Amino acid sequence: MTTATPIGVTFAGFMPLAPQIALDVAREAEALGYSSYWTAETTGPEAFSLLGGVAGVAPSLDLGTGVLALQLRTPMVTAMAAATLQAMVPDRDVLLGIGISSPVVTQQWHGVAYGERPLDHVREYVALVRECLSGESVTFEGDFYSVKRFRLGIRQGERKPKIVIGALNPGMLALAGEIADGVLLNYLPASHVPWSIEQVRKGGDAEVYAYVHVGVADREAAVENARKDLFSYAVVDAYARNFERAGFADEVAEIREHHAAKDREGALAAVSDRMVDAIDVVGDAALVRSTIEDYVTNGVDHPIVMPLPWGENRRQVISDTLAAAVN
């Protein structure tokens, strides 16, 4: 990884540790020379209010959402939120990461329909967000949204939020390349990055961001946490297809077979060491550093460290991981 490569950190891996920890880590990351700070949004901290707090304590960092479930906000509200944040940090990038999410997040946790035709939905959502961010009057009649004379009431400078699409599978990767400023990859080994970028380039030249799951900790003590983490995604169809394509088809089949039989222990045991060590990488500082370099070598423009706080002192693991990534 060259010194010119920007590097980010995400709160996504340690959201249960509370918003104040998010701000502490932002200060720490800024002092270490990180360039961006990201947060996910599921049932914990709300993304834009948290990033507003980060802007106050670490004003040099670009701010990203990675990612928002688009079903939970209208495009107009999303444009309002992103423009508000951009107005607070006029000299930094706001990286508006959105995605189609999953039925668990949208339907089970938030009571909002997941919907159909995800590619069409994302295309229309992004188009409408862009129109709203233009500052012009927007009248729009689509398959998913209908708007009459909406005008964003925030004065904007030259810098506007960039739109980043979270994508895993071929159609969404190509769509991100076509209509977005960036694409955010997640839950994939470094070896799967070139294939993913190949799909993106079928659509266009979007910048490639990727969450890199790493932790400076004892690997043996952390491996069960890694198995639980990967199991929870392997039972989601979109992630399962991504894992299969990345070379873990046997593991996915066995995990899902045990899960269908309500055999959680068997499903966890089916998450192989090979899968763990390729995606949720835990070890010493040198391993963390080389793992991030592998993602960059394979084509990632902007790696984003997701510290895995799987140690006796979880806060210390985060600090050690942040330091290892840049030293």
N, C-alpha and C positions, 0 to 999 in steps of 0.2 A: 504494500500500500504506500503510495507516494504521499509526501507532505501536502501536496495540492488536493488530495482526495478529501472532500468534505465528509464529516462523520456526525451522525446523530445519535440520540438516545431516546428510548421510549419508556414511558411509564406503564405500558401495557402489561409487562410481566410482573409488576409488583403493586398493582392498584389496591389490593387489600391492605397495604401498609399505611393507607390514609393520605389525604391530600397534602398535609404538611410535609411528609416525606418527599412528595413530588417536588415541592418548592426547594427543599434542601438539596435534592439531587440536581435540580436545575442550576442552582448556584455552583455546585461542585463541577458540573459538566462545563459550565461557562469558564470557570477558572482553569480547567484542563485543556481548553481550546476546542471544545465541541462547537459545531455550527448550527445544529438544529435540535429541537425538543418536540417530541410527539406524544400523543395520548390516544388510547382507544376509548370506546364508550360502550358499556353493556348495561350493568345495573349499579355501578359505582359512581365515581365522580362524573359530573357532566362536563363535556369536553371543552366548550368555549369559556366557561367560567374558570376552569382550571388553567387553561392557557393564558387567560387574562392575568391570573395570579403569577404565572411564570414570567410574563412580560414585565411585571413589576420588579421581580427580583433578579432576573437575568436578561437584561434588555438587549444583549447582542445576539441572542439566539433566534433563528427562524423558528416558526411555530407550525406544527402539523397535527392534523387529525388522522389517525390511522387505525381503523376507519370508522366513519359514521354510517350506521344503517340508514340508508336513504328513505326507507319507509316511515321513519319516525319523525321526519321533518319535511314540510313542503319545500320545494326548491326556493320559494320566496323567503321563508324563514332562514334557510341555510345561507342564502345570499346576504340577508341582513346580518346574520351572526358573523360570517366571514368578513364582511365589509366593516363591521364594528371593530373586530379584532385588528384588521389591517389599518384602520384609522388610529389605533392605539400604538402600532409599531410601523410607522410609515416608511422606515428605512430598512425593514426586514421583510422577508418573504412569509406570507401566510400560505401554507400548503394544505389546501382543502381536500383531504382524503375522504372519499365516499366509497361505498360498496353495497352490494345487494344483500350482504349478511347471510343469515340462515333462519329457517323457521323457528328454531329454538329461541333466538334472540327476539325476533319480531313477534311471532304469535304466542309462544309459550310465556315469555317474560314480559312482553309489553302489550299483548292483546291486540296487535295490529296485523292484518293479513300480510303474509309473505308476498303473495301475488304470483302472477304468471309472466311469461315472456321477459325474463330478466335482462336480456341484451337490449330489447326495445325499451324497457323501462329505464335502464341506465342511460341510453342514448338520449331519450327525451328529457330526463332529469338534468343531465349535463347541459343540454341545449338551453333549457329554461333558466338554469342558474347563470349561464353566460349572458343571456339576454338581460336578466335582472341586474347583473353586475355592470352592464353597459351604462346604467344611469338613465337610459331612455325609457319612455313609456312602453310597457309591454302588454300586448294583447296576444294571447296564445291559445290555440285550441288543438289539443293532442289526444292521444288515446288514453293518457293517464291523468293529465292536468288540463284545466281550463281556467284561464286568467283574463281579466279585462281591465286594462288601463292601470296596471301596477307600475309604480315608479319608485325606485329605491331612494329613500329620503336621507341618504348619507353622502356628504360631499367627499369625493374620492380624489386622490392624487394620481400621479402617473402609474404608481405601482398598484396592481390589483391582485387579489388572491389567485394562486395557481391551483388548477384542479388536478387531483391525483386520483386514479381509480385503483382500488384494491382488486387484484385479479389473480386467478389460479389456473384456469383452464383455457383452451385455445381461443374460443370465441371472445371471451372477455379480455384476454390479453391483446388480441388484435384490435378490439374496439378501443381499448385504452390507448394503443398506439395511434389510432385514427383521430380520436376526439379530445384526448386529455393532454395536459402538460407533462404529466408523469404517471408512472404505474408503480404500485407498491406490491412487492412480492412478499410472501410470508409462508412459513412452515414448508420449506423446501431445502434440500441439501445444496451446497455450493455446486455440486456436479450437475444439478438440474437447471441452473441459471441459464446456460447457453440456449437450451431448448426453449425456455420461457421467453428469452429475448428474441429469438427467431420468430416466435408468434407475434410479439409486439411489433416487430419491424414489418410484418405483413400489413399492418395498419398505418404505421408512421414512425416518427422519431421521438416519441415520448422519453423523458428522462427516466432512468431505472433506479428506483429505491428498493431496498430490501431490509426486512427485519432479520437480524442475525442473532439467534438464540444462543447465548453464551453465559458462562458463570465461572468465576474463579472460586472453586470449592472442591471438596473431596468427591470424586466421581462416584465411588461406591455408596457413599451416604446419600447421594442425590438421585441415584438411578431410579428408585421407585417413584419419586416425584415426576421424573421424566416419562416413565411408563404411563402414569395417570394422565399427564398432559397430552401425550400423543394419542392415547386411547380416546380421550374426549373429542378429539378432532377426527380420528379415523372413522367414527360412527356417523359423521356428517357427510352426506353424499359428495358435495363439491370437493371437500378436502380428501375424501377417500380416493376420488379419481386422480387428484393431484399426487397423492402418495403412490398410487399404483404406477402412474406414468414415471415417477421418479425412481422406480425400481423396487418398490415394497409391496408388490401385488400379493405375494404369499402372506405377508404379515396382515395386510388389510383383510384378506379373505378369512383368515383365522380369527382375527379380532372380531369381525362382524358376525361370524358364525357363533362364537361364544356369547357375544352380546345379545343376539337374537334368542339364545337359549337361557338368557338371564344369568349367565355364568360370568360374573364380573371378574373373579379371580383368574379364570381361564383367559378372558379377554386381555387382562393386564399382562399375563405371562406371555401372550402372543406378540407383544411389542418387543421385538428382538433388540439385542445389544447393538447390532448393526444399525438399526433404525434410530435408536437413541443417540448413538455417537455421530450420526450424520446430521441430525437436525437439532437436538437439544444438547449442545456441546459443553460439558463441564470438565474442568481440569485445572492445570496451572496457568499462570499468566502467559507463558509462551504459547500454549495451545490456543488460548483465546485469541491472542494476537494473530497467529497463523491462520486461524479459522476465518477471521475477518478478511485477511489478505486473500484467502481463497475465493471469497465472494467477489472481491474487487477484480482479481485476476480473471474470473469467469464472466465479467462484464457488468457488474453492478456499479453504477455511477456514484451512488450515495448510500453506503451501508448505514444502518441504524441499529445500534446495539440494544438488544433486549436483555438486560441483566436477569439471570435466573436466580432468584434469592433462595437457593436451596442449601442452606448451611445452618449451623448452630446459631450464628450471629448474622441474620439475614441482611441487616443494614451494612455490615462490614463487607459481605459478599458483593453487594452493589458497588460500594466504593472501590473495592479491589478490582472488580470487573471493568469499571469505568477507566481506572488508571492503566490497566493492562492493555486496553484497546488502543491507547494513544502513546504508550511509552515503549 
